[in-house]
Amino acid sequence: MANMRLDKLLVNTGIGSRKEVKQYIKQGIVMINNNMASDPGMHVDPEKDSIYIDGNKVEYRDFYYIMLNKPKDVISATWDSTDTTVIDLLPPKYGHVDLFPAGRLDKDTEGLILLTNDGKLSHSLLSPKKKVGKTYFAIIDGCVTQRDIDIFKNGIKLEDDFITLPAQLEIIKAGDKSEVYVTIYEGKFHQIKRMFKYIDKKVAYLKRISIGPLVLDQDLELGEFRELTAQEIEALNNI
Ligand code: URA
């Protein structure tokens, strides 16, 4: 990682504004490699130098990865004038990071959203070329059959002439209301709802449970989030 100005690094880690950070340095509570820092413009290497503020180690990260269990009525955007966004559900400590959702869920869809500031990773998760499977649990009005499985497997031509990649449909329970898992490899607008419409069925409930190797943590209640583990980040980077 490149050297950077001490004040910039401290601002980027969310410790405070540039003015507050300068104040901390003036107060003599910022230590670099056991020496008191006195110059906000000094250059530090976040990977090599040990940086402490008031006895607490400063961990510098370029990238953040957060999984969120999105509730219904929350929108997958970074800002909105009326609706609550997925970003609004995070505490102020992430306020200094330009997080965005890697892929969208409809307003009435629940489940796994990855929030990150890593554009490269987000791009590869969403790129149809990478064929990253996204799996959803769905409740369907109507009886889902083996014929539907076959139709999904062959790809479906949607109303806008877009032909989906082969998708997997797994029936958990078939009946007047069926329960299924669906895995798709793109993320077209309302894709799953439109695929079921094609077979004359309606999605009554939809929840995303995984994106490639990343599985929604079952301990997360709706609206809760946690940072990804090092293993989860590595698995996503290996896609
Ligand atoms: N497909 C849909 O129809 N909606 C979603 O939110 C995600 C996939």
Boltz pocket constraint, residues with backbone or C-beta under 6 A from the ligand:
constraints:
  - pocket:
      binder: B
      contacts: [[A, 104], [A, 105], [A, 106], [A, 107], [A, 109], [A, 188], [A, 189], [A, 190], [A, 191], [A, 192], [A, 193], [A, 194], [A, 206]]
      max_distance: 6.0
